[in-house]
Amino acid sequence: MPGRDVGAANAGGVDIVYGSSGVGLTQAGQQFWSQGQGGILGTPNADDAMGALSFAAADLNGDGTDDLAVGNPFDAEAGPVDSGASWSPAPRSIGF
């Protein structure tokens, strides 16, 4: 949801919708994640566009649990203006 206003205009975020085999996706437990909550560092800034880039669920750290990677193409938390970032929050810290 890159155009969503979360603390700043067009800061963006990601809607997380859970599902399971045989049931499919369900709104039960649905969450919205943006910068500054759980394991996602930083502060939402205008036009960060978090979620505009593809994201994937995979076991990124080899612990046997799927992790989520989310693109934030115009973030500037750790570098020059609009340098971008990719976030992979710890699953347990934000309920994934």
Secondary structure, 3 states (H helix, E strand, C coil): CCCCCCCCCCCECEEEEEEECCCEEEEEEEEEECCCCCCCCCCCCCCCCECCCCCEEECCCCCCCCEEEEEECCCCCCCCCCCCEEECCCHHHHCC
